[in-house]
Amino acid sequence: MHVHASDSKLTESSSAKFFVKSDGSTIIQHRGMLKEHEISKIQRYIKNHYLEMYELWIESSPNGFFN
């Protein structure tokens, strides 16, 4: 699963892209225009809520989140 985050427009060029691992940790593919403290805050949020995010993804996708 991946997550886009931005403090302005949610466009590919200005948003950060986080890939979420099965344990809730993240790999940042693109930092976008976010500052380091904003990225850290988003990573903490993802870590605390990744299971809920996966559950919502499962509900929305017939393929689950690993396919």
URUR-V552719 format. One record per helix or strand. SS is the DSSP state (helix for helix, strand for strand). FROM is the first residue (numbers start at 1). LEN is the number of residues. If there is no record, write none. Layout:
BEGIN
ss->SS from->FROM len->LEN
ss->SS from->FROM len->LEN
END
This chain:
BEGIN
ss->strand from->2 len->4
ss->strand from->16 len->5
ss->strand from->26 len->5
ss->helix from->36 len->25
END
